[in-house]
Amino acid sequence: MKTAIIYSSKHGCTEKCSQTLANELSTNTSVINLDITDSIQFENYDTIILGGSIHAGMLNRSMKKFISKNLKEISEKKVGLFLCCMEEGEKAQEQFNNAFPEEIRNMAKVKGLFGGEFNFDRMNFIEKAIIKKIANIENNLSKINYKNISQFANEINQ
Ligand SMILES: Cc1cc2nc3c(=O)[nH]c(=O)nc-3n(C[C@H](O)[C@H](O)[C@H](O)COP(=O)(O)O)c2cc1C
């Protein structure tokens, strides 16, 4: 049994969640940054977990592209999907549904909302200004939902 966690991350939160998840999985797991390589040896894995984040309502472009390009290969595996975002509850669920196409949501055995972080150290000037204005904060904030990550891991491990 081998698992690939394939992620795209702008300011490091999805990367952190991917590493945390990998540590909780009982399978042999590779953590792959899609923004470094999008060439995946699908035959090496029986489980594929895809993780992305939301910026201005949209999923990372590289993840979107990867899903549409590899839908057939992904559909032959056990699939997990997770999202990092700062919205919570219904709004977060709505973003999840908009981010991942219906086809892939239907094939996913496990789905998760892992919360998010505002990391001002990694934002550019414009992003800082947007977050200051919209969220009314100026300091780093972490709302990673570690409980949801553990629950997701348990479901994959079963
Ligand atoms: C410029 C900007 C726009 C964002 N827009 C949204 C948004 O529309 N909805 C949301 O829930 N979170 C939004 N976020 C929060 C991100 O989803 C959060 O920072 C997440 O942890 C980013 O993960 P990443 O660092 O792995 O890309 C935004 C963050 C930034 C910096």
Ligand as a Chemical Component Dictionary entry (heavy atoms), coordinates in Angstrom:
data_LIG
# 
_chem_comp.id                   LIG 
_chem_comp.type                 NON-POLYMER 
_chem_comp.pdbx_formal_charge   0 
_chem_comp.three_letter_code    LIG 
# 
loop_
_chem_comp_atom.comp_id 
_chem_comp_atom.atom_id 
_chem_comp_atom.alt_atom_id 
_chem_comp_atom.type_symbol 
_chem_comp_atom.charge 
_chem_comp_atom.model_Cartn_x 
_chem_comp_atom.model_Cartn_y 
_chem_comp_atom.model_Cartn_z 
_chem_comp_atom.pdbx_ordinal 
LIG C1  C1  C 0 -4.942  37.136 -0.749 1  
LIG C2  C2  C 0 -5.686  36.039 -0.016 2  
LIG C3  C3  C 0 -6.966  35.721 -0.381 3  
LIG C4  C4  C 0 -7.673  34.715 0.308  4  
LIG N1  N1  N 0 -8.960  34.418 -0.057 5  
LIG C5  C5  C 0 -9.645  33.505 0.644  6  
LIG C6  C6  C 0 -10.992 33.190 0.298  7  
LIG O1  O1  O 0 -11.560 33.694 -0.670 8  
LIG N2  N2  N 0 -11.665 32.282 1.075  9  
LIG C7  C7  C 0 -11.068 31.662 2.147  10 
LIG O2  O2  O 0 -11.724 30.876 2.819  11 
LIG N3  N3  N 0 -9.775  31.921 2.465  12 
LIG C8  C8  C 0 -9.058  32.810 1.749  13 
LIG N4  N4  N 0 -7.752  33.051 2.051  14 
LIG C9  C9  C 0 -7.111  32.286 3.126  15 
LIG C10 C10 C 0 -6.303  31.120 2.572  16 
LIG O3  O3  O 0 -7.155  30.116 2.083  17 
LIG C11 C11 C 0 -5.415  30.603 3.703  18 
LIG O4  O4  O 0 -4.433  31.575 3.943  19 
LIG C12 C12 C 0 -4.805  29.256 3.418  20 
LIG O5  O5  O 0 -4.248  28.769 4.608  21 
LIG C13 C13 C 0 -3.771  29.343 2.326  22 
LIG O6  O6  O 0 -3.138  28.097 2.165  23 
LIG P1  P1  P 0 -1.728  27.997 1.382  24 
LIG O7  O7  O 0 -0.764  28.835 2.158  25 
LIG O8  O8  O 0 -1.384  26.568 1.448  26 
LIG O9  O9  O 0 -1.973  28.488 -0.009 27 
LIG C14 C14 C 0 -7.041  34.027 1.373  28 
LIG C15 C15 C 0 -5.714  34.352 1.722  29 
LIG C16 C16 C 0 -5.033  35.332 1.049  30 
LIG C17 C17 C 0 -3.628  35.659 1.442  31 
# 
loop_
_chem_comp_bond.comp_id 
_chem_comp_bond.atom_id_1 
_chem_comp_bond.atom_id_2 
_chem_comp_bond.value_order 
_chem_comp_bond.pdbx_ordinal 
LIG C1  C2  SING 1  
LIG C2  C3  SING 2  
LIG C2  C16 DOUB 3  
LIG C3  C4  DOUB 4  
LIG C4  N1  SING 5  
LIG C4  C14 SING 6  
LIG N1  C5  DOUB 7  
LIG C5  C6  SING 8  
LIG C5  C8  SING 9  
LIG C6  O1  DOUB 10 
LIG C6  N2  SING 11 
LIG N2  C7  SING 12 
LIG C7  O2  DOUB 13 
LIG C7  N3  SING 14 
LIG N3  C8  DOUB 15 
LIG C8  N4  SING 16 
LIG N4  C9  SING 17 
LIG N4  C14 SING 18 
LIG C9  C10 SING 19 
LIG C10 O3  SING 20 
LIG C10 C11 SING 21 
LIG C11 O4  SING 22 
LIG C11 C12 SING 23 
LIG C12 O5  SING 24 
LIG C12 C13 SING 25 
LIG C13 O6  SING 26 
LIG O6  P1  SING 27 
LIG P1  O7  DOUB 28 
LIG P1  O8  SING 29 
LIG P1  O9  SING 30 
LIG C14 C15 DOUB 31 
LIG C15 C16 SING 32 
LIG C16 C17 SING 33 
# 
